[in-house]
Amino acid sequence: MMRAINIYNPGKVSVGAGCIEQLANDVLVCGIKKVFLITVSAVLKDIDPVISSIKKNGVEVEMAVDLPGEPTFGDFEGLLKKASGFKTDCVVGIGGGSIMDVAKIVAVLIDSDQKLKDVVGIGLLTGRKTKLFCAPTTSGTGSEMSPNSILLDESDNSKKGIISPFLVPDYVYIDPVLTIGLPSNITAFTGVDALTHCIEAYCNKNAHPVVDAFAMEGITLIAGSLENAVLNGDDVEARTNLAIGSMYGGMCLGPVNTAAVHAMAYPLGSEYHIAHGLSNALLLPYVMEFNLDANYQRYADVAVALGAGEGNDDIETAQNGILILKNLLKRCGVPSSMKELGVEESKITQMAQSALKVTRLMMNNLKEISLDDAITIYKNAY
């Protein structure tokens, strides 16, 4: 019997070139008086007409620009204080995954008696009163569609997740135009992050037929467009496919979520500040190799979606898929080893221990991963 799942999607999702222009009207329709905008300077020129339109209609706008790449609990507390002082009734996050993650938590806790440290985990938030709008400027995290937010806890230098349906935005704008100026390396890293969401959702202990459809379409779109978007950043069709693929990846995160790749990527981010998508890219082929014999058919399906030809059996097809993936990463200029990025081999055991503590993700992996297994995977990626 098919298990029951819950899918929490935004109230409105606008998709397509120029759709960000709808944001101003949606703000007015909601009767919003004050907007707290969290964004990045790189897109200010693109969204200036939207901001101007909002202001012309008598809505006040307060901005917070250019958060650190790995926002911390302390960064969040500073933003929450600023937003609370402004007495906003709407939070807008326009940026990459970190920007949207922070915007989501600010919107939830700005008018709440709950504190950040009390809501880390799954299902601990009690509600949200403030309107929340999100627009991604990268095609990677899928945060605009997911009930997840991730922050770096300085107290133990580890990434912590807050997961709740109250983190799903009210309005989302997936506008590929906002990603046009993204540098090629960031395009590659964020694209692989989205690809990893889809692959890990499809090859997952909690895989579900409904989510399988999102995952497979996401893999097909991303694998077919990532190289074009990296090599020609002005390719609107490729950018659109990546944006939609990333959206599908985000839709996988709530009901199924990711697994060992993401759990093992976290220590690379917290210890070495390696971009999250790049961390995933370094580990994805090797976790896939480790998992193959747990479900060759699933990985064969992934291989075909990646563009691999069918082999004599599922085993050969699945192995072909990993080769296709490694070649795609190479063509997109993604580093192929942790050593290239200055990771010390002596830290591998420590990273493996840290990764195993991310039980909310490790528990989803097709195969149980022991400390020795995690060490071996890191060494293979080294």
C-alpha positions as CSV (number, residue, x, y, z in Angstrom):
1,M,0.0,0.0,0.0
2,M,1.3,3.5,-0.9
3,R,2.3,5.4,2.2
4,A,0.6,8.8,2.8
5,I,2.7,11.9,2.3
6,N,2.0,15.6,2.8
7,I,3.0,18.2,0.1
8,Y,3.1,21.8,1.1
9,N,3.4,24.1,-1.9
10,P,3.3,27.9,-2.0
11,G,0.0,29.6,-2.4
12,K,1.0,31.1,-5.8
13,V,3.9,30.1,-8.0
14,S,4.7,32.3,-11.0
15,V,7.1,30.8,-13.5
16,G,8.7,32.5,-16.6
17,A,10.8,35.3,-17.9
18,G,9.7,38.6,-16.3
19,C,7.3,37.1,-13.8
20,I,9.1,39.0,-10.9
21,E,7.1,42.0,-12.1
22,Q,4.0,40.5,-10.6
23,L,5.4,40.9,-7.1
24,A,4.5,44.6,-6.7
25,N,0.8,44.0,-7.6
26,D,0.7,40.9,-5.3
27,V,2.0,43.1,-2.4
28,L,-0.8,45.6,-3.0
29,V,-3.5,42.9,-3.3
30,C,-2.4,41.6,0.1
31,G,-2.8,45.0,1.6
32,I,0.8,45.1,2.8
33,K,2.1,48.4,4.3
34,K,5.7,47.6,5.0
35,V,8.1,45.3,3.1
36,F,11.3,44.0,4.6
37,L,13.5,42.9,1.6
38,I,16.5,40.6,2.0
39,T,18.5,40.5,-1.2
40,V,21.9,40.7,-2.9
41,S,23.4,43.8,-4.6
42,A,23.9,41.8,-7.8
43,V,20.2,41.8,-8.6
44,L,19.3,45.3,-7.4
45,K,19.4,46.7,-10.9
46,D,17.0,43.9,-12.1
47,I,14.5,44.4,-9.3
48,D,14.7,48.2,-9.0
49,P,11.5,48.6,-11.2
50,V,9.6,46.3,-8.8
51,I,10.9,48.1,-5.7
52,S,10.0,51.5,-7.3
53,S,6.5,50.3,-8.1
54,I,5.9,49.1,-4.6
55,K,7.1,52.4,-3.1
56,K,5.0,54.5,-5.6
57,N,1.9,52.8,-4.1
58,G,2.7,54.0,-0.6
59,V,4.3,50.9,0.7
60,E,7.5,51.4,2.8
61,V,10.5,49.2,1.9
62,E,13.5,48.5,4.2
63,M,16.4,46.5,2.7
64,A,19.1,44.2,4.0
65,V,21.7,43.5,1.4
66,D,24.5,40.9,1.0
67,L,24.4,38.5,3.8
68,P,27.4,36.2,4.3
69,G,27.5,33.2,2.1
70,E,26.9,30.8,5.1
71,P,24.5,32.8,7.3
72,T,24.9,32.1,11.0
73,F,22.5,32.1,14.0
74,G,24.1,35.5,14.8
75,D,23.5,36.9,11.3
76,F,19.8,35.8,11.6
77,E,19.4,37.4,15.0
78,G,20.7,40.7,13.7
79,L,18.3,40.6,10.7
80,L,15.4,39.7,13.0
81,K,16.1,42.6,15.2
82,K,16.2,45.0,12.2
83,A,13.0,43.6,10.8
84,S,11.2,43.8,14.1
85,G,12.3,47.4,14.6
86,F,10.8,48.2,11.2
87,K,7.5,46.5,12.2
88,T,7.2,44.9,8.8
89,D,4.1,42.9,7.8
90,C,5.9,41.2,4.9
91,V,9.3,39.6,4.3
92,V,10.6,39.2,0.8
93,G,13.7,37.1,0.0
94,I,15.3,37.6,-3.4
95,G,18.5,35.8,-3.8
96,G,20.2,32.4,-3.5
97,G,19.2,29.7,-1.1
98,S,20.9,31.3,2.0
99,I,19.0,34.5,1.4
100,M,15.7,32.7,1.1
101,D,16.4,30.5,4.1
102,V,17.0,33.5,6.3
103,A,14.0,35.3,4.9
104,K,11.8,32.4,5.7
105,I,12.9,32.1,9.3
106,V,12.6,35.9,9.8
107,A,9.1,35.8,8.6
108,V,8.2,33.0,10.9
109,L,9.8,34.3,14.1
110,I,9.3,38.1,13.7
111,D,5.9,38.0,15.4
112,S,6.5,35.0,17.6
113,D,7.3,34.1,21.2
114,Q,9.4,31.2,19.9
115,K,13.2,31.5,19.7
116,L,15.5,30.2,17.0
117,K,17.2,27.6,19.3
118,D,13.8,26.2,20.3
119,V,12.7,25.5,16.7
120,V,15.7,23.7,15.3
121,G,14.5,20.3,14.1
122,I,11.4,19.0,12.5
123,G,7.9,20.4,13.0
124,L,8.6,22.6,16.0
125,L,7.3,25.9,14.6
126,T,3.8,26.9,15.8
127,G,2.7,29.3,13.0
128,R,3.5,32.3,10.9
129,K,1.6,35.6,10.8
130,T,3.8,37.6,8.4
131,K,3.5,37.3,4.6
132,L,6.4,35.7,2.9
133,F,7.5,36.2,-0.7
134,C,10.5,34.5,-2.3
135,A,12.3,34.7,-5.7
136,P,15.5,32.6,-6.4
137,T,18.4,34.2,-8.2
138,T,20.2,30.9,-8.6
139,S,18.9,27.5,-9.8
140,G,20.0,25.3,-7.0
141,T,18.6,25.1,-3.5
142,G,14.9,25.0,-4.3
143,S,14.4,26.8,-1.0
144,E,11.5,28.8,-2.6
145,M,9.5,25.6,-2.7
146,S,10.6,23.8,0.4
147,P,9.7,23.7,4.1
148,N,13.4,23.7,5.0
149,S,15.8,26.4,6.2
150,I,19.5,25.8,7.1
151,L,21.7,28.0,9.2
152,L,25.2,27.7,10.6
153,D,25.3,27.4,14.4
154,E,28.5,29.1,15.6
155,S,28.4,27.3,19.0
156,D,29.5,24.0,17.4
157,N,30.3,25.1,13.9
158,S,27.6,22.8,12.4
159,K,24.7,23.4,10.1
160,K,21.3,23.1,11.7
161,G,17.9,22.6,9.9
162,I,14.5,24.0,10.7
163,I,11.8,22.1,8.9
164,S,8.2,23.1,9.0
165,P,5.3,23.8,6.6
166,F,5.1,27.3,8.0
167,L,8.4,28.0,6.1
168,V,6.8,27.5,2.7
169,P,6.3,31.0,1.1
170,D,2.9,32.5,0.2
171,Y,4.2,33.8,-3.2
172,V,7.0,32.5,-5.3
173,Y,8.5,34.0,-8.5
174,I,10.7,31.7,-10.6
175,D,12.1,34.1,-13.1
176,P,15.1,32.9,-15.1
177,V,16.0,36.4,-16.1
178,L,17.2,36.9,-12.5
179,T,19.8,34.2,-13.0
180,I,21.2,35.5,-16.3
181,G,24.2,37.3,-14.7
182,L,25.2,34.4,-12.5
183,P,28.9,33.5,-13.0
184,S,29.5,30.1,-14.7
185,N,31.1,28.5,-11.6
186,I,28.1,29.4,-9.4
187,T,25.7,28.2,-12.2
188,A,27.5,24.9,-12.2
189,F,27.6,24.5,-8.4
190,T,24.0,25.5,-7.8
191,G,22.8,23.4,-10.7
192,V,24.5,20.3,-9.2
193,D,22.8,21.1,-5.9
194,A,19.4,20.9,-7.6
195,L,20.4,17.8,-9.5
196,T,21.5,16.2,-6.2
197,H,18.1,17.0,-4.6
198,C,16.4,15.1,-7.4
199,I,18.7,12.1,-7.5
200,E,18.6,11.7,-3.7
201,A,14.9,12.0,-3.6
202,Y,14.5,9.3,-6.3
203,C,17.1,7.0,-4.7
204,N,15.8,7.2,-1.2
205,K,14.3,4.9,1.5
206,N,11.3,7.2,1.5
207,A,10.9,7.5,-2.3
208,H,7.3,8.0,-3.3
209,P,5.6,7.8,-6.8
210,V,4.3,11.4,-6.6
211,V,7.7,12.8,-5.8
212,D,9.4,10.4,-8.2
213,A,7.7,12.3,-11.0
214,F,9.1,15.6,-9.8
215,A,12.6,14.1,-9.3
216,M,12.8,12.4,-12.7
217,E,11.6,15.5,-14.6
218,G,14.1,17.6,-12.6
219,I,17.0,15.3,-13.4
220,T,16.1,15.4,-17.1
221,L,15.8,19.2,-17.3
222,I,19.0,19.9,-15.3
223,A,21.2,17.3,-17.0
224,G,20.1,18.5,-20.4
225,S,20.6,22.2,-19.8
226,L,23.4,22.6,-17.2
227,E,26.3,22.6,-19.6
228,N,24.6,25.1,-21.9
229,A,23.8,27.4,-19.0
230,V,27.4,27.2,-17.8
231,L,29.0,27.8,-21.2
232,N,26.5,30.4,-22.3
233,G,24.9,32.2,-19.4
234,D,22.7,34.3,-21.7
235,D,20.9,31.1,-22.9
236,V,17.4,31.9,-21.6
237,E,16.1,28.5,-22.6
238,A,18.8,26.7,-20.6
239,R,18.3,29.1,-17.7
240,T,14.6,28.4,-17.7
241,N,15.1,24.6,-17.7
242,L,17.5,24.9,-14.8
243,A,15.1,27.1,-12.9
244,I,12.2,24.7,-13.4
245,G,14.4,21.7,-12.6
246,S,15.5,23.4,-9.4
247,M,11.9,24.1,-8.5
248,Y,11.1,20.3,-8.9
249,G,14.1,19.6,-6.7
250,G,12.7,21.9,-4.0
251,M,9.3,20.1,-4.2
252,C,11.2,16.9,-3.4
253,L,12.6,18.2,-0.2
254,G,9.5,18.3,2.0
255,P,7.9,14.9,1.5
256,V,11.1,12.9,0.9
257,N,14.2,15.0,1.4
258,T,17.8,14.3,0.7
259,A,20.2,11.7,2.1
260,A,23.9,10.9,2.6
261,V,25.3,13.2,-0.1
262,H,23.9,16.3,1.7
263,A,24.8,14.9,5.2
264,M,28.4,14.4,4.1
265,A,28.5,17.8,2.3
266,Y,27.7,19.8,5.5
267,P,31.1,19.3,7.1
268,L,32.8,20.6,4.0
269,G,30.7,23.7,4.2
270,S,31.1,24.3,8.0
271,E,34.8,23.3,8.2
272,Y,36.2,24.7,4.9
273,H,33.4,27.0,3.8
274,I,33.2,25.2,0.5
275,A,30.0,26.2,-1.4
276,H,27.2,23.8,-0.7
277,G,26.6,22.9,-4.3
278,L,30.3,22.2,-4.9
279,S,30.4,20.1,-1.8
280,N,27.5,18.0,-3.2
281,A,29.3,17.8,-6.6
282,L,32.4,16.4,-5.0
283,L,30.5,13.6,-3.2
284,L,27.6,12.7,-5.4
285,P,29.3,10.2,-7.7
286,Y,31.0,8.4,-4.8
287,V,27.9,8.1,-2.7
288,M,26.0,6.9,-5.8
289,E,28.8,4.2,-6.3
290,F,28.4,3.2,-2.7
291,N,24.6,2.9,-3.0
292,L,24.3,1.2,-6.4
293,D,23.8,-2.4,-5.2
294,A,21.0,-1.3,-2.9
295,N,18.8,-0.6,-5.9
296,Y,20.3,-0.9,-9.4
297,Q,17.0,-0.3,-11.1
298,R,16.5,3.1,-9.4
299,Y,20.0,4.2,-10.4
300,A,19.5,2.8,-13.9
301,D,16.4,5.1,-14.2
302,V,18.6,8.0,-13.0
303,A,21.3,7.1,-15.6
304,V,18.8,7.2,-18.5
305,A,17.5,10.6,-17.2
306,L,21.1,11.8,-17.2
307,G,21.4,10.9,-20.8
308,A,23.1,7.5,-20.5
309,G,22.4,4.7,-23.0
310,E,20.9,1.5,-21.6
311,G,23.4,-1.2,-21.0
312,N,22.9,-5.0,-21.0
313,D,21.3,-4.8,-17.6
314,D,20.4,-2.3,-14.8
315,I,23.9,-2.7,-13.3
316,E,25.7,-1.6,-16.5
317,T,23.2,1.2,-17.1
318,A,23.6,2.5,-13.6
319,Q,27.4,2.4,-13.9
320,N,27.1,4.3,-17.2
321,G,25.1,6.9,-15.4
322,I,27.9,7.6,-13.0
323,L,30.3,8.0,-15.9
324,I,27.9,10.4,-17.6
325,L,27.7,12.4,-14.4
326,K,31.4,12.6,-13.9
327,N,31.9,13.8,-17.5
328,L,29.2,16.4,-17.1
329,L,30.8,17.8,-13.9
330,K,34.2,17.9,-15.7
331,R,32.7,19.7,-18.7
332,C,31.1,22.3,-16.4
333,G,34.5,23.0,-14.8
334,V,33.6,21.5,-11.4
335,P,36.7,20.4,-9.3
336,S,37.0,16.7,-9.1
337,S,38.6,16.2,-5.7
338,M,38.5,17.6,-2.2
339,K,42.3,17.8,-2.3
340,E,42.1,20.5,-5.0
341,L,40.2,22.7,-2.6
342,G,42.6,22.4,0.3
343,V,40.8,19.8,2.3
344,E,43.2,18.1,4.7
345,E,43.2,14.3,4.5
346,S,43.8,14.2,8.3
347,K,40.4,15.8,8.8
348,I,38.5,13.0,7.0
349,T,37.7,11.0,10.1
350,Q,36.4,14.1,11.9
351,M,34.2,15.0,9.0
352,A,32.9,11.5,8.8
353,Q,31.9,11.6,12.5
354,S,30.2,15.0,11.9
355,A,28.3,13.7,8.9
356,L,26.9,10.7,10.8
357,K,25.4,13.1,13.3
358,V,23.1,14.5,10.6
359,T,20.7,11.6,11.2
360,R,17.6,13.4,9.7
361,L,19.3,12.9,6.3
362,M,21.4,9.8,6.9
363,M,18.3,7.9,7.8
364,N,17.0,8.4,4.3
365,N,20.0,6.8,2.6
366,L,19.3,3.5,0.7
367,K,22.2,1.9,2.6
368,E,23.2,2.3,6.2
369,I,26.6,4.1,6.3
370,S,29.0,3.2,9.1
371,L,31.9,5.4,10.2
372,D,34.3,3.3,8.1
373,D,32.0,3.6,5.1
374,A,31.9,7.4,5.4
375,I,35.6,7.5,5.7
376,T,36.0,5.4,2.5
377,I,33.6,7.7,0.6
378,Y,35.5,10.8,1.6
379,K,38.8,9.2,0.7
380,N,37.4,8.2,-2.7
381,A,36.4,11.9,-3.2
382,Y,39.8,13.1,-2.0
